[in-house]
Amino acid sequence: MKDRPKAKGLAAKLRRGWRTLKNEQSSPTRLGVAVGLGVLLGCSPLYGFQMVLGLALAQVFKLNKLGVIAGAQISTPPFTPLVVIASIQLGHFLIHGRWLDLTLQMVKDTPGKELMTNFFVSFAVGGMTIGLTLGLAIGALTARVLRQRRLEDLKQPPITDGEMDELYEALGRLPRQFRHYGAWKVRLDPIYPLALPLLAYRTQLLDLGAGMGLLGVLSHARFPALKVRCVEWDVEKVTIARRLLEGVSEVTVEQGDARTVALGSPDAICLFDVLHYSPIEEQRAWLTRCVTALAPGGILVIRELDPERGRWGLAEQIERNAVKRGWNRGGGVHPWPISQLAQALRDLGLTVEVQPAGRGLFSANALVIARKA
């Protein structure tokens, strides 16, 4: 136990070091150039020196070192033989005007030293040609994707480094399974950066179906005075949430059925990925209770699967498997089109806004923001 503070301190230093490397020279253009340079060097015949040369050039030209390293992975196994044969063949064609009688299996079976001896010039010419072409293309694509992502971040401010540090410290109290799950979920799930700004200037938050308490940790990190009440019916997750929030007096965790628990009069209620475990008529009754309990001027924030959105079938299958395996506990998966859910809230007198709340495999998720007059 005595070594635990030292281990935590080391982990914090490693995280700060990683952030420094990740954020240095991190404009989209410079990151694109860094990745492109890495691809160029990865396709070169300078095996054994690619990384050293790449890091040196990154230092000289003030480029992101991690970007260079990432780009250079284009020639790592299992891609190495493909890059080698493509480079040798292209180089030989450019120099001599004809292709070599050389197969992929021959490249795999021939020692690297012998290949360099017999085909170095062809490899160099072809590798640099392929590297320059791919480097320009991949670098430009990297810069474009990053610019688009930065524009999205302006609309959806990310979780700050300080908030992530507080989360990591709390996660350190959990068993490995939950520790890793919590860290990756916050990194990948857009619900937290979407929802947290909506809680500004709120005084009491009720998190129904709180799971392991991640929203409680992050909301406390951003709004220390916010009183948060987490309700979860899975006893194991309640135990985990209490350990995660140990010592945080502003956040309470209770075990109970979020559909029937006394709601009080909060000015913010969150229901993330929980409504669909109940049949639609029960969802209607649940929402009516929430709207009735919500204080005047309060906000109701819901994230749910939407069967009218793309990739719905895949999202539904993932959710059903989670229920089947016991990670998420419920009576099944009962999707309610978000357009109908939003209209039900409007019929209860709330103003409602709907926006996407997922990406990639989870693009079927939607966020419903409902405000009470």
C-alpha positions in Angstrom: 0.0 0.0 0.0 2.9 2.4 0.7 4.0 2.2 -3.0 0.5 3.2 -4.2 1.0 7.0 -4.0 4.3 6.6 -5.9 2.6 4.5 -8.6 -0.1 7.1 -8.9 2.5 9.9 -9.2 4.4 8.0 -11.9 1.1 7.4 -13.8 0.3 11.1 -13.6 3.8 12.0 -14.9 3.4 9.5 -17.8 0.1 11.0 -18.7 1.5 14.5 -18.7 4.5 13.3 -20.8 2.1 11.7 -23.3 0.0 14.8 -23.5 3.1 16.9 -24.2 4.1 14.6 -27.0 0.6 14.4 -28.4 0.0 18.2 -28.3 3.4 19.4 -29.5 3.2 21.0 -33.0 -0.3 19.7 -33.3 -1.9 22.0 -35.9 -3.6 20.0 -38.6 -1.1 21.1 -41.2 2.0 20.2 -39.1 0.5 16.9 -38.1 -0.3 16.1 -41.7 3.3 16.9 -42.7 4.6 14.7 -39.8 2.5 11.7 -40.8 3.5 12.2 -44.5 7.2 12.3 -43.6 6.7 9.1 -41.5 5.1 7.4 -44.5 8.0 8.5 -46.8 10.6 7.2 -44.4 8.6 4.0 -43.8 8.7 3.2 -47.5 12.5 3.9 -47.8 15.1 1.1 -47.6 16.7 2.6 -44.5 15.5 -0.2 -42.2 17.0 0.2 -38.8 17.3 3.9 -39.2 13.8 5.0 -40.1 12.7 5.9 -36.6 15.9 7.6 -35.6 16.0 9.7 -38.8 12.3 10.5 -38.5 12.6 11.7 -34.9 15.7 13.8 -35.8 13.9 15.4 -38.7 10.9 16.0 -36.5 13.1 17.8 -34.0 14.8 19.9 -36.7 11.6 20.9 -38.6 9.5 21.2 -35.4 7.0 18.4 -36.3 4.9 16.2 -34.1 7.1 13.1 -33.2 4.1 10.8 -32.7 2.8 11.7 -36.1 6.1 10.7 -37.7 6.1 7.4 -35.8 2.5 6.7 -36.8 3.2 7.3 -40.4 6.3 5.1 -40.4 4.1 2.1 -39.3 3.2 1.7 -43.0 6.1 -0.7 -43.4 5.8 -2.7 -40.2 4.7 -6.4 -40.3 2.5 -7.7 -41.8 2.9 -5.0 -44.5 6.7 -5.2 -44.8 6.8 -7.8 -47.7 4.1 -5.9 -49.6 6.0 -2.6 -49.3 9.3 -4.2 -50.3 8.0 -6.0 -53.4 6.0 -3.0 -54.6 9.1 -0.7 -54.1 11.5 -3.1 -55.9 9.2 -3.8 -58.8 8.3 -0.1 -59.3 11.9 1.0 -59.0 13.1 -1.6 -61.5 10.4 -0.6 -63.9 11.3 3.1 -63.6 15.0 2.4 -64.2 14.9 -0.4 -66.8 11.4 -0.2 -68.3 10.4 -3.7 -67.3 9.0 -5.7 -64.4 11.1 -8.2 -62.4 10.3 -11.9 -62.2 9.9 -11.5 -58.5 7.0 -12.8 -56.3 5.8 -12.0 -52.9 6.7 -15.4 -51.6 10.3 -15.0 -53.0 10.5 -11.7 -51.0 9.3 -13.4 -47.9 11.8 -16.3 -48.3 14.8 -14.1 -49.1 16.9 -12.6 -46.3 16.7 -8.9 -46.1 20.4 -8.4 -46.5 20.4 -10.3 -49.8 17.4 -8.2 -51.0 19.3 -5.0 -50.2 22.5 -6.3 -52.0 20.7 -7.3 -55.2 18.0 -4.6 -55.4 19.1 -1.6 -53.4 18.9 0.9 -56.2 15.5 -0.4 -57.4 14.2 -0.5 -53.8 15.4 3.1 -53.2 13.9 4.6 -56.3 10.6 2.6 -56.0 10.3 3.1 -52.2 10.9 6.8 -52.4 8.4 7.1 -55.2 5.7 5.2 -53.4 6.6 6.9 -50.1 6.3 10.3 -51.6 3.0 9.5 -53.3 1.4 7.9 -50.3 3.0 10.4 -47.9 1.4 13.3 -49.8 -2.0 11.6 -50.0 -2.1 10.3 -46.4 -0.6 13.5 -45.0 -3.2 15.6 -46.8 -6.0 13.3 -45.6 -4.7 13.5 -42.0 -4.7 17.3 -42.1 -8.2 17.4 -43.6 -9.7 15.0 -41.0 -8.0 16.9 -38.2 -9.4 20.2 -39.4 -12.9 18.8 -39.5 -12.4 17.3 -36.1 -11.2 20.6 -34.7 -14.3 22.3 -36.1 -16.5 19.7 -34.3 -14.6 20.3 -31.1 -15.4 24.0 -31.3 -19.1 23.0 -31.2 -18.5 20.2 -28.6 -15.6 21.2 -26.2 -13.7 18.1 -25.2 -13.1 16.9 -21.7 -10.2 18.9 -20.3 -6.9 17.5 -19.1 -7.7 18.5 -15.5 -11.0 16.7 -15.7 -9.4 13.6 -17.1 -6.8 13.7 -14.3 -9.5 13.7 -11.7 -11.2 10.8 -13.5 -8.0 8.8 -13.7 -7.4 9.3 -10.0 -10.9 8.0 -9.2 -10.6 5.1 -11.6 -7.4 4.1 -9.8 -9.6 2.8 -6.9 -11.4 0.4 -9.1 -10.7 -3.2 -10.3 -8.8 -3.5 -13.6 -11.9 -4.4 -15.6 -13.9 -1.3 -14.6 -10.8 0.9 -14.6 -10.0 0.3 -18.3 -13.7 0.3 -19.3 -14.3 3.7 -17.7 -11.2 5.3 -19.2 -11.9 4.1 -22.7 -15.6 5.0 -22.5 -14.9 8.6 -21.6 -12.3 8.9 -24.3 -14.6 7.4 -27.0 -18.1 8.3 -26.0 -19.2 11.8 -27.2 -22.1 11.9 -24.7 -19.9 13.5 -21.9 -18.5 16.5 -23.9 -22.0 16.9 -25.3 -23.8 16.8 -22.0 -21.5 18.6 -19.6 -21.9 22.2 -21.1 -25.7 21.7 -20.7 -25.2 21.4 -16.9 -23.6 24.8 -16.4 -25.4 27.0 -13.8 -27.5 24.0 -12.6 -27.7 23.3 -8.9 -29.1 19.7 -8.6 -28.5 16.9 -11.1 -30.4 13.6 -11.0 -28.6 10.9 -13.0 -31.1 8.0 -13.6 -29.5 4.8 -14.6 -26.1 6.2 -13.6 -24.1 3.0 -14.3 -20.7 3.1 -12.7 -20.9 6.9 -12.0 -18.8 8.4 -14.7 -21.1 11.4 -15.2 -20.9 12.0 -11.5 -17.1 12.2 -11.5 -16.9 14.5 -14.6 -19.8 16.8 -13.6 -18.1 17.2 -10.2 -14.8 17.9 -11.8 -16.3 20.7 -14.0 -18.9 22.0 -11.5 -17.7 21.3 -8.0 -20.7 23.0 -6.3 -23.2 20.9 -8.3 -25.2 18.5 -6.2 -25.4 15.2 -8.0 -27.6 12.2 -7.1 -26.9 9.0 -9.0 -29.5 6.2 -9.1 -28.6 2.7 -10.4 -30.4 -0.6 -9.9 -27.4 -2.9 -10.7 -26.0 -3.7 -7.3 -22.5 -4.3 -8.7 -22.4 -1.0 -10.5 -23.6 0.8 -7.4 -20.7 -0.7 -5.5 -18.3 0.4 -8.2 -19.8 3.9 -8.4 -19.5 4.4 -4.6 -15.8 3.5 -4.8 -15.3 5.8 -7.8 -16.9 8.7 -5.9 -15.4 8.0 -2.5 -14.9 11.2 -0.6 -17.0 13.3 -2.9 -19.7 14.7 -0.6 -21.5 16.6 -3.4 -22.3 13.3 -5.2 -24.4 10.6 -3.7 -25.0 7.1 -5.1 -28.1 5.0 -4.3 -29.4 1.7 -5.4 -32.9 1.7 -6.7 -35.2 1.4 -9.7 -34.9 4.6 -11.6 -38.4 4.2 -13.0 -40.1 4.4 -9.6 -37.6 6.1 -7.2 -38.7 9.4 -5.6 -37.3 12.1 -7.9 -37.3 15.2 -5.8 -37.2 18.6 -7.6 -33.9 18.7 -9.5 -33.2 21.3 -12.1 -31.4 18.8 -14.4 -32.2 15.1 -15.1 -30.1 12.9 -17.3 -31.1 9.5 -18.7 -28.3 8.1 -20.8 -29.0 4.8 -22.7 -31.5 3.6 -20.1 -35.0 4.2 -21.4 -35.0 1.5 -24.0 -34.8 -1.2 -21.3 -38.5 -0.6 -20.6 -41.5 -1.1 -23.0 -42.6 2.1 -24.7 -45.7 2.7 -22.5 -43.4 2.4 -19.5 -41.1 4.9 -21.1 -44.0 7.3 -21.5 -44.9 7.1 -17.9 -41.3 7.4 -16.8 -40.9 10.6 -18.8 -44.1 12.1 -17.5 -42.8 11.5 -13.9 -39.5 13.2 -14.9 -41.2 16.2 -16.4 -43.5 16.6 -13.4 -40.6 16.5 -11.0 -38.3 18.8 -13.0 -38.0 22.3 -11.5 -39.2 25.3 -13.5 -36.5 26.3 -16.0 -35.0 22.8 -15.6 -33.5 20.6 -18.4 -34.0 17.0 -19.3 -31.1 15.4 -21.2 -31.7 12.0 -22.9 -29.4 9.9 -25.0 -31.1 7.0 -26.8 -30.8 4.6 -29.7 -32.9 5.8 -32.7 -34.3 3.1 -35.0 -34.7 5.8 -37.7 -31.0 6.5 -37.9 -28.2 4.8 -39.8 -26.6 1.7 -38.5 -29.5 1.0 -36.3 -29.4 -2.8 -36.8 -25.8 -3.0 -35.7 -26.4 -0.8 -32.6 -29.4 -2.8 -31.6 -27.4 -6.1 -31.9 -24.6 -4.7 -29.7 -27.1 -3.6 -27.1 -28.9 -6.9 -27.1 -25.6 -8.7 -26.6 -24.7 -6.4 -23.7 -28.0 -7.3 -22.0 -27.6 -11.0 -22.8 -24.1 -11.1 -21.3 -25.3 -9.2 -18.2 -23.2 -6.1 -18.6 -26.3 -4.0 -19.0 -29.3 -5.2 -17.1 -32.8 -4.8 -18.4 -36.0 -6.5 -19.5 -34.9 -6.3 -23.2 -34.4 -3.6 -25.8 -37.5 -1.6 -26.7 -36.5 1.1 -29.3 -38.7 4.2 -29.5 -38.2 6.4 -32.5 -36.6 9.7 -31.3 -39.1 11.7 -33.4 -41.9 10.2 -31.4 -40.1 10.5 -28.0 -39.5 14.2 -28.8 -43.1 14.8 -29.7 -44.2 13.1 -26.4 -42.1 15.6 -24.5 -43.5 18.5 -26.6 -46.9 17.3 -25.7 -45.9 17.6 -22.0 -45.1 21.3 -22.6 -41.3 21.2 -23.0 -39.2 22.7 -25.8 -37.2 20.0 -27.5 -34.0 19.9 -29.5 -32.6 16.7 -31.1 -29.0 16.2 -32.3 -26.7 13.3 -33.2 -24.9 11.8 -30.2 -22.7 9.1 -31.6 -20.3 8.3 -34.4 -19.0 5.3 -36.3 -20.6 2.1 -35.1 -22.7 4.1 -32.7 -24.1 6.7 -35.1 -27.7 5.5 -34.3 -27.5 7.4 -31.0 -29.3 10.7 -30.6 -29.4 13.3 -28.0 -32.7 14.9 -26.8 -32.4 18.2 -24.9 -35.8 19.2 -23.4 -36.3 22.4 -21.4 -39.1 23.2 -19.1 -40.5 26.7 -19.0 
